[in-house]
């Protein structure tokens, strides 16, 4: 005999896999940024070209925007997950559309200003600017 909520569980599983993928992407973006900024610092020291360091803050901003997209998408799917878990079995349609969950806390701008991103990216920008200004002296 099949479980009573088989469709709901399967739909929640699809949503959870997408949430996990967005979370992993966000983590990878942070890892790649740290690697890239470290490489820029090393290359600027090797070639004695401190002007190279001024590229790091701009790259950090680009990665911040990309990470904001992943966080926003993850939040939309978390909202969708919360919505689906409250549905009755006949209401399950396996929709992965998140348009109804846009805005508010899930908006791209709000995600750019989320605590997890604000604790990471501005520090990289400040460190890059300080490093570039110290090495340019």
N, C-alpha and C positions, 0 to 999 in steps of 0.2 A: 504494500500500500504506500503510495507517494505521500510525502509530508503535505500538510494542509497549506502551508505558505511557500510552496516551492517556487512560484514565480516571483514573489516578493524577495525571497532570499537570493535568487539568481540576479535580480535587478540590483539589489544592494551590493552584491558581489561585483557586478560590472562597475558600479559607481565607486566602490572602494578601490578597485584596481586603478581607476583613473585618478583618484585622489592620491594614491601612492605614487603613481607615475609623475604627477605634478610636484609632489614633495621631493622626489629623487632629482627631478630636473632642477629644482631650486637649489638643492644641495650641491649638485654638480656645477651650477653656474658660479656659486661662491668659491668652490674649489678651483675652478679654472681661472677665476679672477685673481685669487691669491697667487697662483702659479705664474700668471701673466705679469702681474705687477712685480713679483720677485725677479722674474726674468728681465724686465725693463730696468730694475735697479742694478742687476748684475751687468747687463750690457752697457749701461751708462757708466759704470765704474771701469769696465774693461776698456772701453773706447775713450774714456775721459771726456765724454760728451754729456754733461749734466742736463743739457736742453732736452735730451731724450726723456727725462723724468716728467716733463710737463705733459707728456702723452697719457700718463697713468691716470690722472683725474678724469680725463675725458672718456677713457676706456671704462673706468669705474662707473661713470654715469650711464653709459650704454648697458653695462651689465646690470645695473640697478633697475633700469627700465625693463630689461628682459626678465629679471627675477620678479619684478612687480606683476608682470603678466602671468607668470606661473603661480604666484600667490593668489592673484585675483581669480584665476581659473580654478585653483584648488578650493577656494572659499565658495565659489558658485556650486561646485560639485558637492561640497559638504552640506550646503543648504539644500541641494537636491536630495541628498542622502537622507537628511532629516525629514524632508517632505515625504519621501517614498516610504520611510519606516512607519509613518502614521497612516498610510493608505490601507484599505481593505484589499484582499486578494483580487476581486474582480476589477478593481481600478488600476491594476498594474498594466502599463502599456510599454514598458522597457524604453521609455523616452530618455535620451541623454541630452536633451535640449535644456540649456541653462538660462535662456533669455528671461524667464520670469524671476530669476534670482539676481539680476544685475542691479546695480545701484546700491546705495547705502554702504554698509561695511564691506560689501563685495566689489565695490567700484575700483577701477584701476588706480585712481588717485589715492583713495583711502589705503589701498594695499601698498602703494609706494611709501606711505607714511606709517606703515605698521611698525610696531615696536621691534620686531625681529629684523626688519630691514634697516631701521633707523639706528640700531645698535651696531650694524656691520658696515654699511657703505660709507656713511660720513666719516667714520674712523679711517677707512682706507684712503678717502679723498684727503683728509687732513694730514695723514702720514705722508702721502705722496707729495703734497704741496710743501710740507715742512722739509722733507728730504730734498726736493728739488731746490728750494730756496737756500738750504744749508750748503748743498754741494755747488751751487752757483756762486758762492762767495769767494 
